[in-house]
Structure formats: structure tokens, C-alpha cells
Amino acid sequence: MIPSEIYVVAGAGLVSVGLFAWVVRRHLVRRMMGVNVLSTGVFMMLIGGARRVDGVPDAVPQAMVLTGIVVAVSATALGLALIQHIYEHRSQQSVGERGPL
């Protein structure tokens, strides 16, 4: 395998692990971590598939991934702030403890 294919395969593995953690886990912080792992896998797949025919990396997917990282960090900060707010007001750490959030 060439290095770009390794990134795509590793990214697909991270996407599947992140999706599993997001769907199966009930604890809110662990679900947020699953979303972060999922987004990291998507970024790896984008970088792995960002080669041209002549072997030169394409700059557009790299810029998209950089923008996506900034958005992911912001979304993580917002999500963790919401989780903290839910815990402070309801003492609820998991989905389905006392009804809907």
C-alpha cells in the first residue's frame, strides 16, 4: 500500500470507532469524544485522498481539513460547555437517566 492509502484505511477505522462510541455510549462526555474521533477519521481520509495524478498534494482539501479542525475544536468547546450546563442543572451525566435532556 502507498502512504495515502494507509491514511484512508486508518481514517476509515477511526470513523467506525468514533461512530460506534457515539451510538453505543450513554455518557455525554464519551459521546463527545466519539464525535471527535469520528471527525479525526474524516480528516485523515480527506488528506489521504488529496493526491493528484502527478503525486503532488492538492492544497484545497488541506485547507478544508484545516478549517474543519477549527470548527471541530469550536464545536467540542460548545458541546462540553453544554454538557457541563446539563450536569450543573440536572445532575445528569448520561442520556436517558431522567427522561429526555
C-alpha positions in Angstrom: 0.0 0.0 0.0 1.1 3.5 -0.7 1.1 6.0 2.2 -2.0 7.8 1.1 -4.0 4.5 1.1 -2.8 3.9 4.7 -4.3 7.2 5.7 -7.6 6.3 4.1 -7.7 2.9 5.8 -6.7 4.3 9.2 -9.3 7.1 8.8 -12.0 4.6 8.0 -11.0 2.7 11.1 -11.2 5.9 13.2 -14.6 6.7 11.7 -16.0 3.3 12.6 -14.6 3.5 16.1 -16.0 7.0 16.6 -19.4 6.1 15.2 -19.6 3.1 17.5 -18.7 5.3 20.5 -21.2 7.9 19.5 -24.1 5.4 19.0 -23.4 2.9 21.8 -22.2 5.1 24.7 -24.6 6.8 27.0 -22.2 9.1 28.9 -22.3 12.5 27.3 -18.5 13.2 27.5 -17.7 9.8 26.0 -20.2 10.6 23.2 -18.4 13.9 22.6 -15.1 12.0 22.5 -16.6 9.6 19.9 -17.6 12.6 17.7 -14.0 13.9 17.9 -12.6 10.5 16.9 -15.1 10.4 14.1 -14.1 13.8 12.8 -10.4 13.0 13.0 -11.0 9.9 10.9 -12.8 12.0 8.3 -9.9 14.5 8.2 -7.4 11.6 7.7 -9.5 10.2 4.8 -9.6 13.7 3.2 -5.9 14.1 3.5 -5.2 10.6 2.2 -7.4 11.1 -0.8 -6.0 14.5 -1.6 -3.4 13.4 -4.2 -3.3 14.4 -7.8 -2.3 12.1 -10.6 1.2 13.6 -10.7 1.7 12.8 -7.0 1.6 16.5 -5.8 -0.7 17.1 -2.9 -3.7 19.2 -3.6 -4.0 22.4 -1.4 -7.8 22.7 -1.4 -8.5 19.5 0.7 -5.7 20.6 3.1 -7.4 24.0 3.5 -10.7 22.3 4.1 -9.2 20.0 6.7 -7.6 22.9 8.5 -10.9 24.8 8.5 -12.6 21.6 9.7 -10.2 21.3 12.6 -11.0 24.8 13.7 -14.7 24.1 13.5 -14.3 20.8 15.4 -12.4 22.5 18.2 -15.1 25.1 18.5 -17.9 22.5 18.4 -16.2 20.5 21.0 -15.8 23.5 23.3 -19.5 24.3 22.8 -20.6 20.7 23.4 -18.5 20.4 26.6 -20.0 23.7 27.9 -23.5 22.3 27.2 -22.7 19.1 29.0 -21.4 21.0 32.0 -24.6 23.1 32.0 -26.7 20.0 31.9 -24.8 18.4 34.7 -25.0 21.5 36.9 -28.7 22.0 36.4 -29.9 18.4 36.3 -27.0 16.3 37.8 -27.3 14.2 34.7 -24.2 12.7 33.0 -25.8 10.2 30.7 -28.6 10.1 28.1 -31.8 8.6 29.4 -31.1 8.9 33.2 -34.2 11.0 34.0 -36.0 11.3 30.7 -35.0 13.4 27.8 -32.4 16.1 28.1 
